[in-house]
């Protein structure tokens, strides 16, 4: 696991004598991603830099940037290719020679032989940059699901890329400006969805995409997508057996490592299944790590302990207590753009705990998006069935009025009725956006200043959700919803959180349930076997019923949540109060601070309705202080 960066400038562009210094600064900016070694490649207007966290072939022979045996290609690579040994064997049978035992050299040889088609052969997580000296072309690619990040800019014939934005900002000729529609995206979704970033000039290469550039032009295309049109017509028992075998193979592939390896364990289905399969395929006790909270409402440690005992793991725990305020500011700095999923805090601590024991940790990410594990899917399905009971003209003409009537009454029942009527009055795509929206439109419109209102009034933030919802060639509502989350919430929130927090601790994380074969297989499973009545992840539970206990399989899902309202009133009160009182900070450029402070006072007086909005405002200001002030 590593960090990569580089740039491609025209030969006539001034400043070439400073290129090495720029590259070194870019590498230093992402040092935490790869503290074991670093390397620089510089040839005229092309520069590549690499920071290495040694996982496979710990010798210096695996250092990057790495040149092909032919001398034509140079690679910078962040990630792991899990099937590299099989690919190497096949290449050697074709007469290809190797100097190292790394997956990097296998990837380089595949590209030299097959070009961009090599992406179809590899199974892994990756961000790749390969320089073709002969054609003067730079090739970039990001893995299918977006496990590894890849940012880039293309300004005035100058191109740059990096694992993190902070490396790009080391390039002196790049000037950045906050992108106003991305600002609205952030407050709606908690993150800035691909391919945007918070900056006008910087973009993300989306998951499953590749790019080629000669410095002057950039060509981007999609090389992979998840397909929900194929239907698995096998019986439930055959599907669950095949699913078990496939996940077990994915776990085995991810247990290849030349350094200590363990797992995150929450006690939920996904992480418990991963740990169980690791234990089954290991001769040594598996190292597991869990994070707990003082609040029983959010603490899953007792469940994790039971799983650890069941599989005889070497178990470690850490409880998040009163050190939130001291740690929040430095932890938040690892996000180069605003990020408001509060579970990044426990993710940092569990990564920190794991790094004391291991260098690689397996995690259960992807189970919810693949197999319909979130409660919101069940709620959304019920609402969609109700919506389909009424003709469109009735919903459009009648339900908005009913929503307003219900909203005129006090009480939780009236509030829920008003919300339901409003939801039924709109289409399923917009309704799913509301499910995923963390900063309500009414609060946004009340808080923003005139400048933001002018610049975002014509921007429909829900269109991101709607576009993805309407992309799959299927009429199945749940499949459309899962596709949307796989394309937005998963790479934009979950995987960003895990990547930044684990790499902040120089820890590599691997997610067997995001093996592309598992994702493709899950997409073909009928929706009725994923969400079966009230039973979420039904087929996954059946697949692992012989491995996990009934309690683990069927206890109520807690998720990786935090006591956010309590944090704001207690541990973070002093920090938040200073930010919300400040009339000249970063928030003041976009919001009416009198109204922000009023919202804060309501929260302190016991009104929890604005907890997520206040948290988003708080972390935005922390980001602004770190990177824009």
C-alpha positions, 0 to 999 in steps of 0.5 A, a space after each residue: 500500500 502506497 501513495 503516488 503523485 506526479 505531473 506532466 508538463 509541456 517541454 516549453 513550460 518554464 520551471 523545469 529546474 524546480 521539478 525535482 523539488 516539487 516532486 519531493 514536496 508531493 511525496 512528503 505530503 503523502 509520507 504517511 501513506 508509505 513511510 518505508 521508502 520513497 522514490 522519484 522519476 524525472 524525465 523532462 516534463 514528466 515526473 513521478 513520485 512514490 511512497 511505499 508501505 512494504 507488504 509484498 517482497 519487502 526488499 528494495 527491489 520492490 521500490 517504485 517508480 519501477 521501470 520495465 525490463 524493456 525500459 519503455 514503461 515506468 510505473 507508480 502504483 498504489 494498491 494490491 493485485 491479489 491474483 498476481 501470482 497466477 498472472 505471473 505464472 501465466 506470463 512466465 509460461 509465455 516467456 516473460 522474465 521478472 526481476 522481483 517478486 512484486 505484484 507491481 512488476 507483474 502489473 507492469 508486464 501485463 500492461 506492456 503485453 496487453 495495454 489497457 486490456 490488462 485491467 480486465 485480468 487483474 483482481 485488486 484495489 489500485 490506482 495506477 500511473 504508467 508512463 510510456 516513454 516511446 509514445 509520450 503518453 501517461 496512463 491512469 486507472 482506478 480500481 473497479 469499486 474505488 478502494 484507492 483514490 486518484 485525483 487529477 487536474 488538467 489546467 492550461 496543458 499541464 496535468 497532475 495526479 495524486 493519491 491525495 489532494 494535499 500532494 497536488 497543492 504542492 505544485 505551485 502553478 496550480 491555483 484552487 477555488 472552491 466549487 460552489 455546487 460541490 459545496 452544496 453536494 458536501 452539505 447534502 451528502 456528507 462528502 463530495 461525490 465523484 468526479 467532483 472535488 471541493 475545488 473547481 480545478 481538481 477532479 477525481 477519476 471515478 471508480 472503474 475508469 481509466 485516463 490517458 493523456 499526452 499532456 495536451 488532451 485527456 481521454 477518460 473512459 469507463 472500463 467496468 460497471 456492475 450489471 444488474 440485468 443478469 438474473 441468477 436463476 439457481 435455487 436459494 441453496 445453490 446461491 448461498 453455497 456458491 456465495 460462501 465459496 466465493 467469499 471464502 476465496 476472496 478472503 484467502 486471496 487477501 490473506 497473502 502478505 509478507 507482514 503481520 495481518 489481522 482484521 477489524 471486528 465489530 461483531 456484525 455479520 460482515 466482519 464476523 464472517 470475514 474473521 471466521 473465514 480467516 480463522 478457518 484458513 489460518 494455522 495461527 490465531 487471527 489478530 482482531 481489533 474492536 472499538 467501543 464507546 462509553 454509551 451502551 447505545 453505540 457500543 458493540 464490543 460485547 458482541 465482538 468479544 463473543 465472535 473473538 472467543 468463538 474463533 479463538 482470535 488474539 483480540 484487542 479493544 479500545 474505548 473512545 472516551 473523553 479524548 475526542 476534542 484533543 484528537 478531532 482536529 488532527 484526525 480531520 486534517 487527513 481529509 483534503 476536502 470536507 468530510 462529515 461522516 462522524 464514524 471517521 473518528 472510531 475508524 481512526 482509532 480502530 486503525 491506530 489500534 490495529 497498526 500496533 499489532 499488524 500492517 494489514 487488516 481485513 474489513 467487512 466493507 461492502 456487505 450492506 451495499 451488495 446485499 441490502 443491509 441498511 435499514 433505509 433499504 427496508 424503509 424505502 421499499 415500503 414507501 415505494 410499494 405504497 407509492 405504486 398503489 396510487 396513480 401519479 396524478 393523485 400523488 401529485 395533486 393530493 399528497 402535497 396538500 395532505 403533507 401540509 395539513 399533517 405538518 400543521 399539527 404538533 407531535 411525532 405522529 403528525 410529523 411522520 405522516 407529513 414526511 410520508 405524504 411528502 415522500 409519496 408525492 415524489 418519484 422513487 429517485 428523489 425519494 431515495 435522495 431524501 433518504 440519503 440527504 443529511 442537510 435538509 434543504 429547508 435548513 440549507 436555504 435558511 442558513 446560506 448567505 446571498 452569495 451562495 443562494 445566487 450561485 447555487 439557486 439553479 443547481 439541483 443536488 438531487 440530480 446526482 442520485 437521480 442520474 445513477 438511480 436511472 442508469 441500470 437497465 432494470 425495473 427492479 427498484 432495489 437493484 436501482 437503489 443498490 446501484 446508486 449506493 455502490 456508485 455514490 455512498 460506497 466510494 464517496 463516503 465509506 471507502 474514503 473514510 477507511 482509506 484516509 483513516 487507515 493510511 493516516 496510521 500507515 495501515 493497509 485495509 482489504 475488503 473481501 466483500 468488495 472483490 469485484 467477483 462478489 459484487 458481480 455475483 451479488 448483483 445477479 441475485 434476485 432482490 427478494 433473496 437480499 431483502 426478504 420481508 424484514 430480513 435484510 441481507 437474507 441470502 448472506 445470513 443463509 450462506 454463513 449460517 453454518 459459520 456464525 451463531 444465530 445471535 451474530 446473524 440476527 441481532 439488531 444492526 447497530 452500524 458504526 455510529 457515534 454519540 454525536 449529539 452528546 459529543 457536541 454538548 460535552 466533549 466538543 462543546 468548547 471547540 464548537 462554541 468557538 467556531 459557531 461564535 466566530 463571525 469571520 471564519 470560513 463558514 462566514 463566507 457561505 452562511 449567515 453566522 447569526 442563524 448558525 449560532 441560533 441553531 447551535 443554541 437550540 442544540 445546547 437547549 436540548 433540541 437534537 433535530 439539527 445535530 447532523 447539520 451542526 456537525 457538518 458545519 463544524 467539520 467544514 470549518 476544521 477543513 477550511 482552517 487546515 487548507 484554506 485559511 
